Each structure stands twice: as C-alpha cells, then as structure tokens.
Amino acid sequence: MKVFKQSTQALSPVIASVMLIAIAVAVTLATSGWLGGLTTKFEETEQIKITSVNFTPTSQYLNIVGKNTGPDSVTIKEVWINNVNQAAYSPNPTTVRANTDFSINVTLTQPWSYGYSYQIKLLSSRANPFFYAASPP
C-alpha cells in the first residue's frame, strides 16, 4: 500500500469553500451591475403633456401650450396637424427642459375653421409622438 505524503502547500477545504463563494458573489455582482447599466438607457422616457391649444382670431395661427412632465429634456422636432407636417413653427426645434412649461406658435399651411376638430401631434427627436385633439371655440 502506498502512503501519501500530506502536502503543506494545499488549501484546506474550508478556505477553498470560502474562496469559491466569494468568487461566485463577485461574478454575480459584476453581472447585475452590467445588466443594470444596460436597462437605464431604456428607462429614459420622454413625457410631454399638451395642456391647451389656442386658436388665433386670424385663423392662420395656433398656439400649443404644454409641459414636460418627465425627468429628461425633450426636443420637439416636428409639429403635425391633421396629418399635415407644419414646417413653420417657432421656436424650431423646441427643446423643453424637465418639469417646465412650453409654448409653440404654429403658422398653419391652411386656415382653421370653426366646427372642425384638429388632431395635433408633436414628434420628438427620439420619434415619440404626443397627441392632442382641439376644436376652435
């Protein structure tokens, strides 16, 4: 029968178990931090609320009033009314900081008329649409 010599350089089973658990915890923390960093980009949301639309007496202009209720700034890139892109609006583009009010003046491509409903769509630079329906008084 062979006799094995006990090595003084080997780790004890207790120390090996503690090291294995520590490595597993470190890998878990690194993975969760990496995955958490990936999801924060998807959590950024734009939140615009249009509160009113004012029709000017000259029937050629609209004033869109709203508020950015989200935590991030939003840039309004396009203004659409009844599925027609309204290129003439100011300020163009409109950047609204978080939790602030805004006002956009739109020069219509066609005059508005009494008795009709108008669908307003604001399109952000991230291609998020914000809708509102309004009728002249």
QUIMOFEN-V501552 format. One record per backbone hydrogen bond with DSSP energy under -0.5 kcal/mol. NH is the residue of the N-H (numbers start at 1). CO is the residue of the C=O. E is the energy in kcal/mol with one decimal. If there is no record, write none. Layout:
BEGIN
nh->(NH,NH)
co->(CO,CO)
e->(E,E)
END
This chain:
BEGIN
nh->(4,16,17,18,19,20,21,22,23,24,25,26,27,28,29,30,31,32,33,34,35,36,37,38,39,40,41,42,43,44,44,45,49,50,51,51,52,54,55,56,56,59,62,63,64,65,65,66,67,68,69,69,70,74,76,76,77,77,78,80,81,82,84,86,87,89,90,93,94,95,96,96,97,99,99,100,102,104,105,106,106,107,108,108,112,116,118,120,120,121,122,123,124,124,125,127,129,130,132,134,136)
co->(2,12,13,14,15,16,17,18,19,20,21,22,23,24,25,26,27,28,29,30,31,32,33,34,35,36,37,38,39,40,41,43,67,48,49,65,65,63,53,54,61,56,106,54,104,52,63,102,49,100,47,67,47,96,74,94,75,123,123,121,84,119,81,79,85,87,105,76,76,93,74,94,95,68,70,97,66,64,90,62,104,88,60,106,59,113,134,118,132,80,130,78,122,128,75,124,127,122,120,118,116)
e->(-0.6,-2.1,-2.0,-2.2,-2.3,-2.2,-2.2,-2.3,-2.4,-2.1,-2.4,-2.2,-2.4,-2.1,-2.5,-2.3,-2.3,-2.5,-2.2,-2.0,-2.6,-2.3,-1.8,-1.3,-1.5,-1.1,-0.5,-0.6,-1.2,-0.6,-0.6,-0.5,-2.8,-0.5,-0.6,-2.0,-1.9,-3.0,-0.5,-0.6,-1.7,-1.8,-2.1,-2.2,-3.0,-2.7,-0.5,-2.1,-2.4,-2.7,-1.9,-0.9,-1.1,-2.5,-0.6,-3.9,-0.7,-2.7,-1.9,-3.1,-2.3,-2.6,-0.9,-3.5,-0.9,-1.2,-2.3,-0.5,-1.6,-0.6,-3.6,-0.6,-0.5,-1.2,-0.7,-1.0,-2.5,-2.7,-2.5,-3.1,-0.5,-3.1,-2.8,-0.7,-1.7,-1.1,-3.7,-0.7,-3.7,-2.9,-2.7,-2.7,-0.5,-2.3,-1.8,-1.8,-0.5,-2.0,-1.8,-2.5,-0.7)
END
